Amino acid sequence: MLLFSSKKNKEFSYRPYYFKPIENPFKIKQKFEEHRTTLDNKKLKQQIQQAFGEAKQSNHFGFNKIILLNIFVLTFIFLVIIEFDFSIFS
């Protein structure tokens, strides 16, 4: 009956010596999830209030300046592309 039965493959279970098992490699996790404080099981209003409170206390003032500068430059480039008449400002 060797002709009709297929041969079973041998199993090989390799585990490295210094292997550190991971919790769940298929879990989708955000990049800064462990640093966020608004992930608690609170209501939406409490989460929003806490996020605004943290934003007011943060020391990232330069970030807002960079965003405003980028918006100004992109707006100026857009106005040049559509050939806006800048003579109305003089």
C-alpha positions in Angstrom: 0.0 0.0 0.0 3.0 2.3 -0.2 1.9 3.5 -3.6 -1.4 4.9 -2.4 -0.4 6.4 1.0 1.6 9.6 1.1 4.6 10.0 3.3 4.2 12.2 6.3 6.6 15.1 6.7 8.8 15.2 9.7 8.1 18.0 12.2 11.0 20.2 13.3 10.4 22.4 16.3 13.3 24.8 16.5 13.5 27.2 19.4 16.6 29.4 19.8 18.6 29.2 23.0 18.2 32.9 23.8 14.6 33.2 22.5 12.5 35.8 24.4 8.8 35.2 23.6 6.8 38.2 22.5 3.3 38.8 24.0 1.4 38.7 20.8 3.2 39.5 17.6 -0.1 40.1 15.7 -1.4 42.7 18.1 -1.8 46.1 16.4 -0.2 48.7 18.6 0.3 52.4 18.1 3.8 53.9 18.1 3.4 56.0 21.3 0.7 54.1 23.0 2.6 53.5 26.2 3.3 57.2 26.6 -0.3 58.3 26.2 -2.3 59.1 29.3 -5.7 59.4 27.6 -6.1 55.7 27.0 -8.0 55.1 30.3 -11.6 53.9 30.3 -13.0 57.3 30.9 -15.8 59.1 29.2 -15.2 61.1 26.1 -15.6 64.5 27.8 -13.0 63.6 30.5 -10.6 62.4 27.9 -10.9 65.7 25.9 -10.5 67.8 29.0 -7.4 65.9 30.0 -5.9 66.1 26.5 -6.4 69.9 26.4 -5.0 70.2 29.9 -1.9 68.4 28.9 -1.5 70.4 25.7 -1.6 73.6 27.7 1.0 72.4 30.1 3.4 71.1 27.4 6.5 73.0 26.5 6.3 72.5 22.7 5.8 76.2 21.7 8.2 75.9 18.8 6.1 73.3 17.1 3.2 75.8 16.7 5.5 78.4 15.2 6.7 75.9 12.6 3.2 75.0 11.6 2.2 78.6 11.3 5.3 79.3 9.2 4.5 76.4 6.9 0.9 77.5 6.4 2.1 81.0 5.6 4.6 79.8 3.0 2.2 77.4 1.4 -0.5 80.1 1.2 2.0 82.4 -0.5 3.0 79.8 -3.0 -0.6 79.1 -3.8 -1.3 82.8 -4.3 1.7 83.0 -6.7 0.5 80.0 -8.6 -3.0 81.4 -9.2 -1.4 84.7 -10.1 -3.0 86.7 -7.3 -2.6 90.5 -7.7 -0.4 91.6 -4.7 -0.7 95.2 -5.6 -3.9 95.6 -3.5 -1.7 95.4 -0.4 0.3 98.5 -1.3 
